[in-house]
Amino acid sequence: MRPRHRHPSSSRRAQRGQVIAEYVIVAGILAVMLFATFPGADRSVVALLIKAFRDAWSTYSYTLSYPL
């Protein structure tokens, strides 16, 4: 009796499905880490980043308001 060999395209399709599943898991973990607040922190990483951009823009616009 001869061993059965799988068609090469079915192997690629299975790998593609695994890659998509891994991508979704990693993206979900990153989203939770960026948007969740952790114990002892009052803001999420994204909220801190937005605050830093606002502070930098405020300083920049204040500097631009000076006459030359």
PDB file of N, H, CA, C and O in Angstrom:
ATOM      1  N   MET A   1       0.831  -1.178   0.000  1.00  0.00           N
ATOM      2  CA  MET A   1       0.000   0.000   0.000  1.00  0.00           C
ATOM      3  C   MET A   1       0.881   1.249   0.000  1.00  0.00           C
ATOM      4  O   MET A   1       1.853   1.331   0.751  1.00  0.00           O
ATOM      5  N   ARG A   2       0.541   2.202  -0.832  1.00  0.00           N
ATOM      6  H   ARG A   2      -0.249   2.136  -1.442  1.00  0.00           H
ATOM      7  CA  ARG A   2       1.338   3.424  -0.963  1.00  0.00           C
ATOM      8  C   ARG A   2       0.895   4.476   0.073  1.00  0.00           C
ATOM      9  O   ARG A   2      -0.293   4.608   0.364  1.00  0.00           O
ATOM     10  N   PRO A   3       1.853   5.208   0.613  1.00  0.00           N
ATOM     11  CA  PRO A   3       1.471   6.273   1.556  1.00  0.00           C
ATOM     12  C   PRO A   3       0.788   7.417   0.809  1.00  0.00           C
ATOM     13  O   PRO A   3       1.139   7.725  -0.330  1.00  0.00           O
ATOM     14  N   ARG A   4      -0.167   8.026   1.446  1.00  0.00           N
ATOM     15  H   ARG A   4      -0.452   7.776   2.372  1.00  0.00           H
ATOM     16  CA  ARG A   4      -0.890   9.149   0.842  1.00  0.00           C
ATOM     17  C   ARG A   4      -0.126  10.445   1.123  1.00  0.00           C
ATOM     18  O   ARG A   4       0.282  10.711   2.253  1.00  0.00           O
ATOM     19  N   HIS A   5       0.050  11.217   0.101  1.00  0.00           N
ATOM     20  H   HIS A   5      -0.282  11.001  -0.817  1.00  0.00           H
ATOM     21  CA  HIS A   5       0.719  12.503   0.243  1.00  0.00           C
ATOM     22  C   HIS A   5      -0.307  13.608   0.095  1.00  0.00           C
ATOM     23  O   HIS A   5      -1.196  13.551  -0.754  1.00  0.00           O
ATOM     24  N   ARG A   6      -0.161  14.609   0.937  1.00  0.00           N
ATOM     25  H   ARG A   6       0.561  14.655   1.627  1.00  0.00           H
ATOM     26  CA  ARG A   6      -1.074  15.731   0.848  1.00  0.00           C
ATOM     27  C   ARG A   6      -0.665  16.651  -0.282  1.00  0.00           C
ATOM     28  O   ARG A   6       0.508  16.745  -0.644  1.00  0.00           O
ATOM     29  N   HIS A   7      -1.625  17.304  -0.812  1.00  0.00           N
ATOM     30  H   HIS A   7      -2.578  17.228  -0.518  1.00  0.00           H
ATOM     31  CA  HIS A   7      -1.380  18.256  -1.891  1.00  0.00           C
ATOM     32  C   HIS A   7      -0.649  19.464  -1.317  1.00  0.00           C
ATOM     33  O   HIS A   7      -1.007  19.911  -0.227  1.00  0.00           O
ATOM     34  N   PRO A   8       0.366  20.021  -1.999  1.00  0.00           N
ATOM     35  CA  PRO A   8       1.145  21.147  -1.470  1.00  0.00           C
ATOM     36  C   PRO A   8       0.309  22.382  -1.158  1.00  0.00           C
ATOM     37  O   PRO A   8       0.619  23.105  -0.212  1.00  0.00           O
ATOM     38  N   SER A   9      -0.736  22.637  -1.926  1.00  0.00           N
ATOM     39  H   SER A   9      -0.988  22.049  -2.694  1.00  0.00           H
ATOM     40  CA  SER A   9      -1.517  23.851  -1.689  1.00  0.00           C
ATOM     41  C   SER A   9      -2.294  23.777  -0.382  1.00  0.00           C
ATOM     42  O   SER A   9      -2.542  24.815   0.232  1.00  0.00           O
ATOM     43  N   SER A  10      -2.687  22.586   0.067  1.00  0.00           N
ATOM     44  H   SER A  10      -2.486  21.743  -0.432  1.00  0.00           H
ATOM     45  CA  SER A  10      -3.411  22.477   1.336  1.00  0.00           C
ATOM     46  C   SER A  10      -2.486  22.802   2.503  1.00  0.00           C
ATOM     47  O   SER A  10      -2.933  23.342   3.515  1.00  0.00           O
ATOM     48  N   SER A  11      -1.203  22.479   2.373  1.00  0.00           N
ATOM     49  H   SER A  11      -0.840  22.040   1.551  1.00  0.00           H
ATOM     50  CA  SER A  11      -0.234  22.820   3.407  1.00  0.00           C
ATOM     51  C   SER A  11      -0.055  24.328   3.490  1.00  0.00           C
ATOM     52  O   SER A  11       0.015  24.885   4.586  1.00  0.00           O
ATOM     53  N   ARG A  12       0.019  24.989   2.347  1.00  0.00           N
ATOM     54  H   ARG A  12      -0.038  24.537   1.457  1.00  0.00           H
ATOM     55  CA  ARG A  12       0.151  26.449   2.335  1.00  0.00           C
ATOM     56  C   ARG A  12      -1.074  27.114   2.933  1.00  0.00           C
ATOM     57  O   ARG A  12      -0.963  28.101   3.660  1.00  0.00           O
ATOM     58  N   ARG A  13      -2.236  26.574   2.626  1.00  0.00           N
ATOM     59  H   ARG A  13      -2.326  25.772   2.036  1.00  0.00           H
ATOM     60  CA  ARG A  13      -3.475  27.141   3.148  1.00  0.00           C
ATOM     61  C   ARG A  13      -3.514  27.015   4.671  1.00  0.00           C
ATOM     62  O   ARG A  13      -3.964  27.934   5.356  1.00  0.00           O
ATOM     63  N   ALA A  14      -3.050  25.894   5.201  1.00  0.00           N
ATOM     64  H   ALA A  14      -2.684  25.148   4.645  1.00  0.00           H
ATOM     65  CA  ALA A  14      -3.016  25.693   6.651  1.00  0.00           C
ATOM     66  C   ALA A  14      -2.028  26.656   7.303  1.00  0.00           C
ATOM     67  O   ALA A  14      -2.296  27.196   8.377  1.00  0.00           O
ATOM     68  N   GLN A  15      -0.874  26.869   6.645  1.00  0.00           N
ATOM     69  H   GLN A  15      -0.657  26.430   5.773  1.00  0.00           H
ATOM     70  CA  GLN A  15       0.097  27.823   7.186  1.00  0.00           C
ATOM     71  C   GLN A  15      -0.467  29.226   7.173  1.00  0.00           C
ATOM     72  O   GLN A  15      -0.277  29.976   8.131  1.00  0.00           O
ATOM     73  N   ARG A  16      -1.158  29.600   6.103  1.00  0.00           N
ATOM     74  H   ARG A  16      -1.312  28.992   5.325  1.00  0.00           H
ATOM     75  CA  ARG A  16      -1.735  30.937   6.010  1.00  0.00           C
ATOM     76  C   ARG A  16      -2.756  31.138   7.126  1.00  0.00           C
ATOM     77  O   ARG A  16      -2.808  32.208   7.732  1.00  0.00           O
ATOM     78  N   GLY A  17      -3.563  30.124   7.401  1.00  0.00           N
ATOM     79  H   GLY A  17      -3.520  29.254   6.909  1.00  0.00           H
ATOM     80  CA  GLY A  17      -4.536  30.215   8.485  1.00  0.00           C
ATOM     81  C   GLY A  17      -3.862  30.368   9.831  1.00  0.00           C
ATOM     82  O   GLY A  17      -4.347  31.106  10.689  1.00  0.00           O
ATOM     83  N   GLN A  18      -2.745  29.676  10.028  1.00  0.00           N
ATOM     84  H   GLN A  18      -2.351  29.076   9.331  1.00  0.00           H
ATOM     85  CA  GLN A  18      -2.019  29.786  11.283  1.00  0.00           C
ATOM     86  C   GLN A  18      -1.410  31.177  11.429  1.00  0.00           C
ATOM     87  O   GLN A  18      -1.424  31.744  12.522  1.00  0.00           O
ATOM     88  N   VAL A  19      -0.882  31.726  10.358  1.00  0.00           N
ATOM     89  H   VAL A  19      -0.871  31.266   9.470  1.00  0.00           H
ATOM     90  CA  VAL A  19      -0.285  33.057  10.404  1.00  0.00           C
ATOM     91  C   VAL A  19      -1.339  34.097  10.748  1.00  0.00           C
ATOM     92  O   VAL A  19      -1.080  34.997  11.547  1.00  0.00           O
ATOM     93  N   ILE A  20      -2.512  33.987  10.163  1.00  0.00           N
ATOM     94  H   ILE A  20      -2.721  33.256   9.514  1.00  0.00           H
ATOM     95  CA  ILE A  20      -3.591  34.937  10.459  1.00  0.00           C
ATOM     96  C   ILE A  20      -3.996  34.825  11.923  1.00  0.00           C
ATOM     97  O   ILE A  20      -4.215  35.841  12.582  1.00  0.00           O
ATOM     98  N   ALA A  21      -4.099  33.613  12.436  1.00  0.00           N
ATOM     99  H   ALA A  21      -3.922  32.787  11.901  1.00  0.00           H
ATOM    100  CA  ALA A  21      -4.466  33.420  13.840  1.00  0.00           C
ATOM    101  C   ALA A  21      -3.413  34.027  14.763  1.00  0.00           C
ATOM    102  O   ALA A  21      -3.761  34.688  15.741  1.00  0.00           O
ATOM    103  N   GLU A  22      -2.143  33.815  14.469  1.00  0.00           N
ATOM    104  H   GLU A  22      -1.860  33.278  13.674  1.00  0.00           H
ATOM    105  CA  GLU A  22      -1.074  34.392  15.281  1.00  0.00           C
ATOM    106  C   GLU A  22      -1.106  35.915  15.223  1.00  0.00           C
ATOM    107  O   GLU A  22      -0.912  36.576  16.243  1.00  0.00           O
ATOM    108  N   TYR A  23      -1.347  36.471  14.051  1.00  0.00           N
ATOM    109  H   TYR A  23      -1.505  35.934  13.223  1.00  0.00           H
ATOM    110  CA  TYR A  23      -1.404  37.917  13.894  1.00  0.00           C
ATOM    111  C   TYR A  23      -2.537  38.500  14.740  1.00  0.00           C
ATOM    112  O   TYR A  23      -2.351  39.512  15.415  1.00  0.00           O
ATOM    113  N   VAL A  24      -3.698  37.871  14.704  1.00  0.00           N
ATOM    114  H   VAL A  24      -3.849  37.049  14.155  1.00  0.00           H
ATOM    115  CA  VAL A  24      -4.847  38.361  15.470  1.00  0.00           C
ATOM    116  C   VAL A  24      -4.551  38.304  16.962  1.00  0.00           C
ATOM    117  O   VAL A  24      -4.907  39.225  17.697  1.00  0.00           O
ATOM    118  N   ILE A  25      -3.905  37.239  17.419  1.00  0.00           N
ATOM    119  H   ILE A  25      -3.615  36.491  16.822  1.00  0.00           H
ATOM    120  CA  ILE A  25      -3.577  37.115  18.841  1.00  0.00           C
ATOM    121  C   ILE A  25      -2.592  38.199  19.268  1.00  0.00           C
ATOM    122  O   ILE A  25      -2.792  38.852  20.292  1.00  0.00           O
ATOM    123  N   VAL A  26      -1.532  38.392  18.488  1.00  0.00           N
ATOM    124  H   VAL A  26      -1.370  37.862  17.656  1.00  0.00           H
ATOM    125  CA  VAL A  26      -0.522  39.406  18.840  1.00  0.00           C
ATOM    126  C   VAL A  26      -1.118  40.811  18.781  1.00  0.00           C
ATOM    127  O   VAL A  26      -0.842  41.629  19.659  1.00  0.00           O
ATOM    128  N   ALA A  27      -1.925  41.105  17.770  1.00  0.00           N
ATOM    129  H   ALA A  27      -2.149  40.440  17.057  1.00  0.00           H
ATOM    130  CA  ALA A  27      -2.556  42.418  17.667  1.00  0.00           C
ATOM    131  C   ALA A  27      -3.504  42.656  18.833  1.00  0.00           C
ATOM    132  O   ALA A  27      -3.575  43.769  19.353  1.00  0.00           O
ATOM    133  N   GLY A  28      -4.224  41.635  19.248  1.00  0.00           N
ATOM    134  H   GLY A  28      -4.166  40.730  18.826  1.00  0.00           H
ATOM    135  CA  GLY A  28      -5.119  41.770  20.400  1.00  0.00           C
ATOM    136  C   GLY A  28      -4.368  42.047  21.681  1.00  0.00           C
ATOM    137  O   GLY A  28      -4.777  42.896  22.473  1.00  0.00           O
ATOM    138  N   ILE A  29      -3.272  41.337  21.893  1.00  0.00           N
ATOM    139  H   ILE A  29      -2.940  40.647  21.250  1.00  0.00           H
ATOM    140  CA  ILE A  29      -2.460  41.561  23.099  1.00  0.00           C
ATOM    141  C   ILE A  29      -1.898  42.971  23.103  1.00  0.00           C
ATOM    142  O   ILE A  29      -1.918  43.638  24.137  1.00  0.00           O
ATOM    143  N   LEU A  30      -1.394  43.440  21.957  1.00  0.00           N
ATOM    144  H   LEU A  30      -1.379  42.897  21.117  1.00  0.00           H
ATOM    145  CA  LEU A  30      -0.868  44.808  21.882  1.00  0.00           C
ATOM    146  C   LEU A  30      -1.950  45.843  22.150  1.00  0.00           C
ATOM    147  O   LEU A  30      -1.704  46.830  22.843  1.00  0.00           O
ATOM    148  N   ALA A  31      -3.139  45.628  21.612  1.00  0.00           N
ATOM    149  H   ALA A  31      -3.338  44.826  21.049  1.00  0.00           H
ATOM    150  CA  ALA A  31      -4.234  46.570  21.835  1.00  0.00           C
ATOM    151  C   ALA A  31      -4.589  46.644  23.319  1.00  0.00           C
ATOM    152  O   ALA A  31      -4.799  47.730  23.860  1.00  0.00           O
ATOM    153  N   VAL A  32      -4.653  45.505  23.960  1.00  0.00           N
ATOM    154  H   VAL A  32      -4.482  44.623  23.520  1.00  0.00           H
ATOM    155  CA  VAL A  32      -4.963  45.498  25.397  1.00  0.00           C
ATOM    156  C   VAL A  32      -3.875  46.214  26.177  1.00  0.00           C
ATOM    157  O   VAL A  32      -4.170  46.988  27.087  1.00  0.00           O
ATOM    158  N   MET A  33      -2.618  45.962  25.827  1.00  0.00           N
ATOM    159  H   MET A  33      -2.379  45.333  25.088  1.00  0.00           H
ATOM    160  CA  MET A  33      -1.520  46.605  26.547  1.00  0.00           C
ATOM    161  C   MET A  33      -1.504  48.115  26.342  1.00  0.00           C
ATOM    162  O   MET A  33      -1.140  48.853  27.258  1.00  0.00           O
ATOM    163  N   LEU A  34      -1.888  48.585  25.166  1.00  0.00           N
ATOM    164  H   LEU A  34      -2.183  47.985  24.422  1.00  0.00           H
ATOM    165  CA  LEU A  34      -1.848  50.017  24.888  1.00  0.00           C
ATOM    166  C   LEU A  34      -3.035  50.773  25.477  1.00  0.00           C
ATOM    167  O   LEU A  34      -2.882  51.911  25.919  1.00  0.00           O
ATOM    168  N   PHE A  35      -4.208  50.158  25.488  1.00  0.00           N
ATOM    169  H   PHE A  35      -4.331  49.232  25.129  1.00  0.00           H
ATOM    170  CA  PHE A  35      -5.405  50.884  25.890  1.00  0.00           C
ATOM    171  C   PHE A  35      -5.873  50.582  27.305  1.00  0.00           C
ATOM    172  O   PHE A  35      -6.722  51.310  27.821  1.00  0.00           O
ATOM    173  N   ALA A  36      -5.362  49.547  27.955  1.00  0.00           N
ATOM    174  H   ALA A  36      -4.672  48.956  27.536  1.00  0.00           H
ATOM    175  CA  ALA A  36      -5.790  49.195  29.305  1.00  0.00           C
ATOM    176  C   ALA A  36      -4.990  49.984  30.329  1.00  0.00           C
ATOM    177  O   ALA A  36      -3.809  50.270  30.131  1.00  0.00           O
ATOM    178  N   THR A  37      -5.655  50.329  31.426  1.00  0.00           N
ATOM    179  H   THR A  37      -6.614  50.097  31.586  1.00  0.00           H
ATOM    180  CA  THR A  37      -4.939  50.939  32.543  1.00  0.00           C
ATOM    181  C   THR A  37      -4.555  49.819  33.501  1.00  0.00           C
ATOM    182  O   THR A  37      -5.341  48.907  33.761  1.00  0.00           O
ATOM    183  N   PHE A  38      -3.359  49.902  34.009  1.00  0.00           N
ATOM    184  H   PHE A  38      -2.721  50.642  33.797  1.00  0.00           H
ATOM    185  CA  PHE A  38      -2.857  48.875  34.892  1.00  0.00           C
ATOM    186  C   PHE A  38      -2.933  49.352  36.334  1.00  0.00           C
ATOM    187  O   PHE A  38      -2.990  50.558  36.574  1.00  0.00           O
ATOM    188  N   PRO A  39      -2.937  48.447  37.291  1.00  0.00           N
ATOM    189  CA  PRO A  39      -2.989  48.863  38.699  1.00  0.00           C
ATOM    190  C   PRO A  39      -1.836  49.799  39.036  1.00  0.00           C
ATOM    191  O   PRO A  39      -0.685  49.533  38.690  1.00  0.00           O
ATOM    192  N   GLY A  40      -2.149  50.876  39.702  1.00  0.00           N
ATOM    193  H   GLY A  40      -3.084  51.092  39.984  1.00  0.00           H
ATOM    194  CA  GLY A  40      -1.145  51.863  40.064  1.00  0.00           C
ATOM    195  C   GLY A  40      -0.952  52.947  39.025  1.00  0.00           C
ATOM    196  O   GLY A  40      -0.248  53.923  39.285  1.00  0.00           O
ATOM    197  N   ALA A  41      -1.553  52.806  37.859  1.00  0.00           N
ATOM    198  H   ALA A  41      -2.125  52.013  37.647  1.00  0.00           H
ATOM    199  CA  ALA A  41      -1.450  53.823  36.807  1.00  0.00           C
ATOM    200  C   ALA A  41      -2.829  54.432  36.600  1.00  0.00           C
ATOM    201  O   ALA A  41      -3.838  53.728  36.588  1.00  0.00           O
ATOM    202  N   ASP A  42      -2.855  55.742  36.439  1.00  0.00           N
ATOM    203  H   ASP A  42      -2.035  56.314  36.448  1.00  0.00           H
ATOM    204  CA  ASP A  42      -4.151  56.395  36.256  1.00  0.00           C
ATOM    205  C   ASP A  42      -4.515  56.537  34.784  1.00  0.00           C
ATOM    206  O   ASP A  42      -5.657  56.867  34.463  1.00  0.00           O
ATOM    207  N   ARG A  43      -3.570  56.296  33.889  1.00  0.00           N
ATOM    208  H   ARG A  43      -2.643  56.028  34.149  1.00  0.00           H
ATOM    209  CA  ARG A  43      -3.830  56.433  32.456  1.00  0.00           C
ATOM    210  C   ARG A  43      -3.218  55.279  31.686  1.00  0.00           C
ATOM    211  O   ARG A  43      -2.302  54.610  32.163  1.00  0.00           O
ATOM    212  N   SER A  44      -3.737  55.058  30.492  1.00  0.00           N
ATOM    213  H   SER A  44      -4.481  55.602  30.104  1.00  0.00           H
ATOM    214  CA  SER A  44      -3.173  54.033  29.619  1.00  0.00           C
ATOM    215  C   SER A  44      -1.969  54.602  28.882  1.00  0.00           C
ATOM    216  O   SER A  44      -1.703  55.802  28.951  1.00  0.00           O
ATOM    217  N   VAL A  45      -1.254  53.755  28.190  1.00  0.00           N
ATOM    218  H   VAL A  45      -1.471  52.780  28.134  1.00  0.00           H
ATOM    219  CA  VAL A  45      -0.086  54.178  27.422  1.00  0.00           C
ATOM    220  C   VAL A  45      -0.508  55.157  26.331  1.00  0.00           C
ATOM    221  O   VAL A  45       0.181  56.147  26.085  1.00  0.00           O
ATOM    222  N   VAL A  46      -1.630  54.889  25.682  1.00  0.00           N
ATOM    223  H   VAL A  46      -2.191  54.086  25.882  1.00  0.00           H
ATOM    224  CA  VAL A  46      -2.114  55.778  24.624  1.00  0.00           C
ATOM    225  C   VAL A  46      -2.486  57.139  25.202  1.00  0.00           C
ATOM    226  O   VAL A  46      -2.196  58.168  24.593  1.00  0.00           O
ATOM    227  N   ALA A  47      -3.125  57.154  26.370  1.00  0.00           N
ATOM    228  H   ALA A  47      -3.361  56.318  26.865  1.00  0.00           H
ATOM    229  CA  ALA A  47      -3.495  58.425  27.002  1.00  0.00           C
ATOM    230  C   ALA A  47      -2.242  59.224  27.366  1.00  0.00           C
ATOM    231  O   ALA A  47      -2.214  60.445  27.205  1.00  0.00           O
ATOM    232  N   LEU A  48      -1.215  58.542  27.851  1.00  0.00           N
ATOM    233  H   LEU A  48      -1.237  57.551  27.982  1.00  0.00           H
ATOM    234  CA  LEU A  48       0.042  59.240  28.167  1.00  0.00           C
ATOM    235  C   LEU A  48       0.706  59.790  26.907  1.00  0.00           C
ATOM    236  O   LEU A  48       1.257  60.890  26.925  1.00  0.00           O
ATOM    237  N   LEU A  49       0.655  59.041  25.830  1.00  0.00           N
ATOM    238  H   LEU A  49       0.207  58.147  25.815  1.00  0.00           H
ATOM    239  CA  LEU A  49       1.228  59.501  24.569  1.00  0.00           C
ATOM    240  C   LEU A  49       0.477  60.715  24.036  1.00  0.00           C
ATOM    241  O   LEU A  49       1.097  61.668  23.563  1.00  0.00           O
ATOM    242  N   ILE A  50      -0.841  60.691  24.108  1.00  0.00           N
ATOM    243  H   ILE A  50      -1.345  59.917  24.492  1.00  0.00           H
ATOM    244  CA  ILE A  50      -1.646  61.834  23.659  1.00  0.00           C
ATOM    245  C   ILE A  50      -1.350  63.061  24.514  1.00  0.00           C
ATOM    246  O   ILE A  50      -1.240  64.169  23.988  1.00  0.00           O
ATOM    247  N   LYS A  51      -1.219  62.876  25.830  1.00  0.00           N
ATOM    248  H   LYS A  51      -1.308  61.977  26.258  1.00  0.00           H
ATOM    249  CA  LYS A  51      -0.886  64.000  26.712  1.00  0.00           C
ATOM    250  C   LYS A  51       0.484  64.575  26.366  1.00  0.00           C
ATOM    251  O   LYS A  51       0.658  65.794  26.376  1.00  0.00           O
ATOM    252  N   ALA A  52       1.453  63.722  26.061  1.00  0.00           N
ATOM    253  H   ALA A  52       1.312  62.732  26.053  1.00  0.00           H
ATOM    254  CA  ALA A  52       2.790  64.196  25.696  1.00  0.00           C
ATOM    255  C   ALA A  52       2.747  65.005  24.406  1.00  0.00           C
ATOM    256  O   ALA A  52       3.419  66.032  24.303  1.00  0.00           O
ATOM    257  N   PHE A  53       1.962  64.559  23.413  1.00  0.00           N
ATOM    258  H   PHE A  53       1.416  63.725  23.497  1.00  0.00           H
ATOM    259  CA  PHE A  53       1.829  65.324  22.176  1.00  0.00           C
ATOM    260  C   PHE A  53       1.159  66.665  22.422  1.00  0.00           C
ATOM    261  O   PHE A  53       1.572  67.674  21.851  1.00  0.00           O
ATOM    262  N   ARG A  54       0.133  66.693  23.264  1.00  0.00           N
ATOM    263  H   ARG A  54      -0.202  65.873  23.729  1.00  0.00           H
ATOM    264  CA  ARG A  54      -0.547  67.963  23.574  1.00  0.00           C
ATOM    265  C   ARG A  54       0.391  68.928  24.281  1.00  0.00           C
ATOM    266  O   ARG A  54       0.411  70.117  23.963  1.00  0.00           O
ATOM    267  N   ASP A  55       1.169  68.429  25.238  1.00  0.00           N
ATOM    268  H   ASP A  55       1.153  67.463  25.496  1.00  0.00           H
ATOM    269  CA  ASP A  55       2.123  69.285  25.946  1.00  0.00           C
ATOM    270  C   ASP A  55       3.184  69.831  24.987  1.00  0.00           C
ATOM    271  O   ASP A  55       3.546  71.006  25.054  1.00  0.00           O
ATOM    272  N   ALA A  56       3.674  68.973  24.104  1.00  0.00           N
ATOM    273  H   ALA A  56       3.380  68.019  24.050  1.00  0.00           H
ATOM    274  CA  ALA A  56       4.690  69.418  23.143  1.00  0.00           C
ATOM    275  C   ALA A  56       4.107  70.458  22.195  1.00  0.00           C
ATOM    276  O   ALA A  56       4.770  71.448  21.887  1.00  0.00           O
ATOM    277  N   TRP A  57       2.881  70.251  21.727  1.00  0.00           N
ATOM    278  H   TRP A  57       2.343  69.446  21.977  1.00  0.00           H
ATOM    279  CA  TRP A  57       2.252  71.214  20.830  1.00  0.00           C
ATOM    280  C   TRP A  57       2.000  72.535  21.553  1.00  0.00           C
ATOM    281  O   TRP A  57       2.173  73.605  20.970  1.00  0.00           O
ATOM    282  N   SER A  58       1.597  72.465  22.809  1.00  0.00           N
ATOM    283  H   SER A  58       1.456  71.596  23.283  1.00  0.00           H
ATOM    284  CA  SER A  58       1.361  73.678  23.594  1.00  0.00           C
ATOM    285  C   SER A  58       2.657  74.492  23.726  1.00  0.00           C
ATOM    286  O   SER A  58       2.651  75.711  23.557  1.00  0.00           O
ATOM    287  N   THR A  59       3.746  73.817  24.025  1.00  0.00           N
ATOM    288  H   THR A  59       3.751  72.826  24.162  1.00  0.00           H
ATOM    289  CA  THR A  59       5.041  74.493  24.137  1.00  0.00           C
ATOM    290  C   THR A  59       5.470  75.075  22.794  1.00  0.00           C
ATOM    291  O   THR A  59       5.962  76.202  22.729  1.00  0.00           O
ATOM    292  N   TYR A  60       5.285  74.315  21.740  1.00  0.00           N
ATOM    293  H   TYR A  60       4.885  73.400  21.793  1.00  0.00           H
ATOM    294  CA  TYR A  60       5.659  74.767  20.396  1.00  0.00           C
ATOM    295  C   TYR A  60       4.832  75.992  19.982  1.00  0.00           C
ATOM    296  O   TYR A  60       5.380  76.971  19.475  1.00  0.00           O
ATOM    297  N   SER A  61       3.530  75.932  20.198  1.00  0.00           N
ATOM    298  H   SER A  61       3.085  75.137  20.610  1.00  0.00           H
ATOM    299  CA  SER A  61       2.691  77.068  19.796  1.00  0.00           C
ATOM    300  C   SER A  61       2.961  78.290  20.663  1.00  0.00           C
ATOM    301  O   SER A  61       2.855  79.417  20.179  1.00  0.00           O
ATOM    302  N   TYR A  62       3.309  78.095  21.935  1.00  0.00           N
ATOM    303  H   TYR A  62       3.396  77.180  22.328  1.00  0.00           H
ATOM    304  CA  TYR A  62       3.660  79.221  22.813  1.00  0.00           C
ATOM    305  C   TYR A  62       4.945  79.875  22.307  1.00  0.00           C
ATOM    306  O   TYR A  62       5.060  81.100  22.292  1.00  0.00           O
ATOM    307  N   THR A  63       5.900  79.057  21.896  1.00  0.00           N
ATOM    308  H   THR A  63       5.807  78.062  21.908  1.00  0.00           H
ATOM    309  CA  THR A  63       7.163  79.590  21.370  1.00  0.00           C
ATOM    310  C   THR A  63       6.926  80.364  20.082  1.00  0.00           C
ATOM    311  O   THR A  63       7.549  81.404  19.872  1.00  0.00           O
ATOM    312  N   LEU A  64       6.052  79.889  19.227  1.00  0.00           N
ATOM    313  H   LEU A  64       5.546  79.044  19.399  1.00  0.00           H
ATOM    314  CA  LEU A  64       5.761  80.579  17.980  1.00  0.00           C
ATOM    315  C   LEU A  64       5.044  81.913  18.191  1.00  0.00           C
ATOM    316  O   LEU A  64       5.089  82.782  17.320  1.00  0.00           O
ATOM    317  N   SER A  65       4.392  82.079  19.327  1.00  0.00           N
ATOM    318  H   SER A  65       4.356  81.373  20.034  1.00  0.00           H
ATOM    319  CA  SER A  65       3.630  83.296  19.571  1.00  0.00           C
ATOM    320  C   SER A  65       4.520  84.491  19.904  1.00  0.00           C
ATOM    321  O   SER A  65       4.058  85.632  19.875  1.00  0.00           O
ATOM    322  N   TYR A  66       5.793  84.239  20.221  1.00  0.00           N
ATOM    323  H   TYR A  66       6.168  83.312  20.244  1.00  0.00           H
ATOM    324  CA  TYR A  66       6.699  85.332  20.511  1.00  0.00           C
ATOM    325  C   TYR A  66       6.990  86.137  19.235  1.00  0.00           C
ATOM    326  O   TYR A  66       7.229  85.560  18.174  1.00  0.00           O
ATOM    327  N   PRO A  67       6.968  87.476  19.347  1.00  0.00           N
ATOM    328  CA  PRO A  67       7.339  88.274  18.181  1.00  0.00           C
ATOM    329  C   PRO A  67       8.848  88.217  17.949  1.00  0.00           C
ATOM    330  O   PRO A  67       9.624  88.038  18.889  1.00  0.00           O
ATOM    331  N   LEU A  68       9.243  88.367  16.723  1.00  0.00           N
ATOM    332  H   LEU A  68       8.613  88.512  15.960  1.00  0.00           H
ATOM    333  CA  LEU A  68      10.673  88.325  16.408  1.00  0.00           C
ATOM    334  C   LEU A  68      11.319  89.640  16.577  1.00  0.00           C
ATOM    335  O   LEU A  68      12.522  89.770  16.351  1.00  0.00           O
TER     336      LEU A  68
END
